[in-house]
Amino acid sequence: MGKLRTIDLAHYGWNTTDNLAAINDASLEAYARGGGVVQFPEGITWVKPTALLWLLLRSNVRYEGTGVGSIIKVADGTGNFE
């Protein structure tokens, strides 16, 4: 399994934007290759899930940070967690 970094698949600003689509693109690419690793850089990776777009977890795909400072955080006021 090769490592796929989300930043390699889409250009966006860490800590400031919604990275959900880029994460899903990276996991789809890894899945299409038969498996792989989606790697997150240090810092906060913001996501803004909606009723139509959420974080998709796929088989044979591992999600990992590059260190203890890698955080995936849901933006305030987004998502449906009822």
C-alpha positions as CSV (number, residue, x, y, z in Angstrom):
1,M,0.0,0.0,0.0
2,G,1.4,3.4,-1.0
3,K,0.8,6.5,1.0
4,L,-1.5,9.1,-0.4
5,R,-1.4,12.5,1.3
6,T,-4.7,14.5,1.0
7,I,-2.6,17.6,0.2
8,D,-1.3,15.9,-3.0
9,L,-4.8,15.4,-4.3
10,A,-6.3,18.9,-3.8
11,H,-5.1,22.4,-3.1
12,Y,-6.5,24.0,0.0
13,G,-5.4,25.9,3.1
14,W,-4.9,23.9,6.2
15,N,-6.7,25.2,9.3
16,T,-8.9,27.6,7.4
17,T,-11.1,25.7,4.9
18,D,-13.3,22.7,4.5
19,N,-11.1,19.8,3.6
20,L,-13.8,17.1,3.4
21,A,-14.0,16.7,-0.3
22,A,-10.2,16.4,-0.6
23,I,-10.2,13.7,2.1
24,N,-12.9,11.8,0.3
25,D,-11.0,12.2,-3.0
26,A,-7.8,10.8,-1.4
27,S,-9.7,7.8,0.2
28,L,-11.4,7.0,-3.2
29,E,-8.0,7.1,-4.9
30,A,-6.5,4.7,-2.3
31,Y,-9.5,2.4,-2.6
32,A,-9.3,2.4,-6.4
33,R,-5.7,1.2,-6.1
34,G,-6.7,-1.7,-3.9
35,G,-5.9,0.1,-0.6
36,G,-3.5,2.6,0.8
37,V,-2.9,5.2,3.4
38,V,-4.5,8.7,3.5
39,Q,-2.0,10.8,5.5
40,F,-2.8,14.0,7.2
41,P,-0.1,16.7,7.9
42,E,0.4,18.2,11.3
43,G,-2.1,20.8,12.3
44,I,-5.9,21.0,12.2
45,T,-7.7,19.6,9.2
46,W,-11.2,21.2,9.2
47,V,-14.2,19.4,7.8
48,K,-17.8,20.7,7.4
49,P,-20.1,17.7,6.9
50,T,-23.6,18.2,5.6
51,A,-26.6,16.0,5.0
52,L,-25.3,15.4,1.5
53,L,-21.6,15.2,2.1
54,W,-19.8,13.4,5.0
55,L,-16.5,11.7,5.6
56,L,-16.6,8.4,3.7
57,L,-14.5,5.6,5.2
58,R,-13.6,2.8,2.8
59,S,-12.2,-0.7,3.2
60,N,-8.5,-1.3,2.9
61,V,-7.8,2.4,3.4
62,R,-6.0,3.5,6.6
63,Y,-6.2,7.1,7.8
64,E,-3.2,8.4,9.8
65,G,-1.6,11.6,10.9
66,T,2.1,12.5,10.5
67,G,2.4,13.1,14.3
68,V,0.6,13.8,17.5
69,G,-0.3,17.2,16.1
70,S,-2.5,15.9,13.3
71,I,-6.2,16.6,14.1
72,I,-9.4,16.3,12.1
73,K,-11.9,18.7,13.5
74,V,-15.6,19.3,12.6
75,A,-16.3,23.0,12.2
76,D,-18.7,24.6,14.7
77,G,-22.3,24.6,13.6
78,T,-21.9,21.9,11.0
79,G,-22.9,18.3,10.8
80,N,-25.9,16.5,12.2
81,F,-25.0,14.7,15.4
82,E,-28.4,13.9,16.8
